[in-house]
Amino acid sequence: MNYLLQTIFKKEYELIPAKDVYDAIYQLKTNNQIELIIVDVDFQSKQSWELVQHIKTSRLFDIPVMVLATSKNEEIESNCYEYNVDEIFFKPFNPMDLLAAVKTSAANSVFANA
């Protein structure tokens, strides 16, 4: 997924990948240039949702969060609603749709936990 995201964003955005949830939190705390977060909730599922929850409920961050997921189901929809996720994309998704959503957010630096 990181390779796909790098390909989609390489011309217009700086993509900052995270190798796991702990690296994601570290990146968020040390890099104030991050303007949008993409979280693949299929990768380390429980921890990914904890990351989304931490970002959306913490007073430290006011950053849009987009979620990537394999399948549409009640749990994913419930979590997205509960944590006030800004966008959700179900795989396989059209890369141009994701790029358009990022452009709409007016972000310059994209952070991916995928």
Stockholm file with secondary structure:
# STOCKHOLM 1.0

chainA/1-114         MNYLLQTIFKKEYELIPAKDVYDAIYQLKTNNQIELIIVDVDFQSKQSWELVQHIKTSRLFDIPVMVLATSKNEEIESNCYEYNVDEIFFKPFNPMDLLAAVKTSAANSVFANA
#=GR chainA/1-114 SS CHHHHHHHHTTTCEEEECSSHHHHHHHHHHCTTCCEEEEETTTTHHHHHHHHHHHHHCTTCCCCEEEEESSCCHHHHHHHHHTTCSEEEESSCCHHHHHHHHHHHTCSEEEEEC
#=GC SS_cons         CHHHHHHHHTTTCEEEECSSHHHHHHHHHHCTTCCEEEEETTTTHHHHHHHHHHHHHCTTCCCCEEEEESSCCHHHHHHHHHTTCSEEEESSCCHHHHHHHHHHHTCSEEEEEC
//
